[in-house]
């Protein structure tokens, strides 16, 4: 039997006989939903701004689906005024699943600590979203990164969330598989119960975890989980983390049924035919304000030296500074040619997927849609030439290692989207 700890190259060799990625330039793309609502948007329309921005996120996902983006990731945050009002991402994702055709819908993240979400409820939501989306769900997990959120749910010691995560995550596969699941743990316990529904995707949807430090990249690899990470620095700053992950995942002992060998990086994008227009918008879309909110609220993140203490703000980019970054390929902003050069720096760093948090700014929805259409037309096809999602390829490779299973009469075939 082929090992279940399949790397990307091993999976592609197993499935197709040849490597799907002959060069380091191959990459998939996604968008990131957070429902950012800075005060400047609220002040323009105090009564309707929140709902309008939420519906903007929906239209943006629909546009990304049409443009060939493969993933949309919806965060889960609580109590973080301005920074993120997207507290019920399972509701949001179920809604956009019904309005889209091909794009995979992912949680970036579900908070799996028991005081925030009971593990059985998380398992139920995953299975429900998987069924409703007909196999398009991606299960991203995390333990939260803000003490404001943690304390709001009674978690007074942030270090405990690591132990909660380690206890909970191995239980999901059991909940989806067993009909009489029971558990007695430190942070949650259950008498024998059948957790329903079961996922339609066999053996279960792909599993991911939010990671930022070298230790969490290594841990994700050991657990066989895909990585969801964020960057505010240069793409090459991620190269060492990704290299560590790729080496460690060769020896994974997966907490799920199979390995998801994937690194997703979230950054920013503004790709327009008119490069000057892109530059003008990028210098005036409150991205510095959003970054200031990151360090205001996500206080378990390492804070680089020189970051202002709230309410002092990180300055907005100057035209000169932005031009320098575009020239060096450090930001995916500008014309399609300039954005292509920047995307290649992420591919060279080893990222498997590049995701854009475009509405984590005051960027108008019309501009965001124009940008994903422009990127999808000119940039995306240069890097993503495979119509099948990487996570689907890896899951199918695992299924091929299993002995044939008899299909019952009337049973639906496995999803392949």
Secondary structure in CASP SS format (residue, H / E / C, confidence):
PFRMAT SS
TARGET T0000
AUTHOR 0000-0000-0000
METHOD secondary structure of the structure
MODEL  1
X C 1.00
X C 1.00
X C 1.00
X C 1.00
X C 1.00
X C 1.00
X C 1.00
X H 1.00
X H 1.00
X H 1.00
X H 1.00
X H 1.00
X H 1.00
X H 1.00
X H 1.00
X H 1.00
X C 1.00
X C 1.00
X C 1.00
X C 1.00
X C 1.00
X C 1.00
X C 1.00
X C 1.00
X C 1.00
X C 1.00
X C 1.00
X E 1.00
X E 1.00
X E 1.00
X E 1.00
X E 1.00
X E 1.00
X C 1.00
X C 1.00
X C 1.00
X C 1.00
X C 1.00
X H 1.00
X H 1.00
X H 1.00
X H 1.00
X H 1.00
X H 1.00
X C 1.00
X C 1.00
X C 1.00
X C 1.00
X H 1.00
X H 1.00
X H 1.00
X H 1.00
X H 1.00
X H 1.00
X H 1.00
X H 1.00
X H 1.00
X H 1.00
X H 1.00
X H 1.00
X H 1.00
X H 1.00
X H 1.00
X H 1.00
X H 1.00
X H 1.00
X H 1.00
X C 1.00
X C 1.00
X C 1.00
X E 1.00
X E 1.00
X E 1.00
X E 1.00
X C 1.00
X C 1.00
X C 1.00
X C 1.00
X C 1.00
X E 1.00
X C 1.00
X C 1.00
X C 1.00
X E 1.00
X C 1.00
X C 1.00
X C 1.00
X C 1.00
X H 1.00
X H 1.00
X H 1.00
X H 1.00
X H 1.00
X H 1.00
X H 1.00
X H 1.00
X H 1.00
X H 1.00
X H 1.00
X C 1.00
X C 1.00
X C 1.00
X C 1.00
X E 1.00
X E 1.00
X E 1.00
X E 1.00
X C 1.00
X C 1.00
X E 1.00
X E 1.00
X C 1.00
X C 1.00
X C 1.00
X C 1.00
X C 1.00
X C 1.00
X C 1.00
X H 1.00
X H 1.00
X H 1.00
X H 1.00
X H 1.00
X H 1.00
X H 1.00
X H 1.00
X H 1.00
X H 1.00
X H 1.00
X H 1.00
X H 1.00
X H 1.00
X C 1.00
X C 1.00
X C 1.00
X C 1.00
X E 1.00
X E 1.00
X E 1.00
X E 1.00
X E 1.00
X E 1.00
X C 1.00
X C 1.00
X C 1.00
X C 1.00
X H 1.00
X H 1.00
X H 1.00
X H 1.00
X H 1.00
X H 1.00
X C 1.00
X C 1.00
X C 1.00
X C 1.00
X C 1.00
X C 1.00
X C 1.00
X H 1.00
X H 1.00
X H 1.00
X H 1.00
X H 1.00
X H 1.00
X H 1.00
X H 1.00
X H 1.00
X H 1.00
X H 1.00
X H 1.00
X H 1.00
X H 1.00
X H 1.00
X H 1.00
X H 1.00
X H 1.00
X C 1.00
X C 1.00
X C 1.00
X E 1.00
X E 1.00
X E 1.00
X E 1.00
X C 1.00
X C 1.00
X C 1.00
X C 1.00
X E 1.00
X E 1.00
X E 1.00
X E 1.00
X E 1.00
X C 1.00
X C 1.00
X C 1.00
X C 1.00
X C 1.00
X C 1.00
X C 1.00
X C 1.00
X C 1.00
X C 1.00
X C 1.00
X C 1.00
X E 1.00
X E 1.00
X E 1.00
X E 1.00
X E 1.00
X C 1.00
X C 1.00
X C 1.00
X H 1.00
X H 1.00
X H 1.00
X H 1.00
X H 1.00
X H 1.00
X H 1.00
X H 1.00
X H 1.00
X C 1.00
X C 1.00
X C 1.00
X E 1.00
X E 1.00
X E 1.00
X E 1.00
X E 1.00
X C 1.00
X C 1.00
X C 1.00
X C 1.00
X H 1.00
X H 1.00
X H 1.00
X H 1.00
X H 1.00
X H 1.00
X H 1.00
X H 1.00
X H 1.00
X H 1.00
X H 1.00
X H 1.00
X H 1.00
X H 1.00
X H 1.00
X H 1.00
X H 1.00
X C 1.00
X C 1.00
X C 1.00
X C 1.00
X C 1.00
X C 1.00
X C 1.00
X C 1.00
X C 1.00
X C 1.00
X C 1.00
X E 1.00
X E 1.00
X E 1.00
X E 1.00
X E 1.00
X C 1.00
X E 1.00
X E 1.00
X E 1.00
X C 1.00
X C 1.00
X C 1.00
X H 1.00
X H 1.00
X H 1.00
X H 1.00
X H 1.00
X H 1.00
X H 1.00
X H 1.00
X C 1.00
X C 1.00
X C 1.00
X C 1.00
X H 1.00
X H 1.00
X H 1.00
X H 1.00
X H 1.00
X H 1.00
X H 1.00
X H 1.00
X H 1.00
X H 1.00
X H 1.00
X C 1.00
X C 1.00
X C 1.00
X C 1.00
X C 1.00
X C 1.00
X C 1.00
X C 1.00
X C 1.00
X C 1.00
X C 1.00
X C 1.00
X C 1.00
X C 1.00
X C 1.00
X C 1.00
X C 1.00
X C 1.00
X C 1.00
X C 1.00
X C 1.00
X H 1.00
X H 1.00
X H 1.00
X H 1.00
X H 1.00
X H 1.00
X H 1.00
X H 1.00
X H 1.00
X C 1.00
X C 1.00
X C 1.00
X C 1.00
X E 1.00
X E 1.00
X E 1.00
X C 1.00
X H 1.00
X H 1.00
X H 1.00
X H 1.00
X H 1.00
X H 1.00
X H 1.00
X H 1.00
X H 1.00
X H 1.00
X H 1.00
X H 1.00
X H 1.00
X H 1.00
X C 1.00
X C 1.00
X C 1.00
X E 1.00
X E 1.00
X E 1.00
X E 1.00
X C 1.00
X C 1.00
X C 1.00
X C 1.00
X C 1.00
X C 1.00
X C 1.00
X C 1.00
X H 1.00
X H 1.00
X H 1.00
X H 1.00
X H 1.00
X H 1.00
X H 1.00
X H 1.00
X H 1.00
X H 1.00
X H 1.00
X H 1.00
X H 1.00
X H 1.00
X C 1.00
X H 1.00
X H 1.00
X H 1.00
X H 1.00
X C 1.00
X C 1.00
X C 1.00
X C 1.00
X C 1.00
X C 1.00
X H 1.00
X H 1.00
X H 1.00
X H 1.00
X H 1.00
X H 1.00
X H 1.00
X H 1.00
X H 1.00
X H 1.00
X H 1.00
X C 1.00
X C 1.00
X C 1.00
X C 1.00
X C 1.00
X C 1.00
X C 1.00
X C 1.00
X C 1.00
X C 1.00
X C 1.00
X C 1.00
X C 1.00
X C 1.00
X C 1.00
X C 1.00
X C 1.00
END
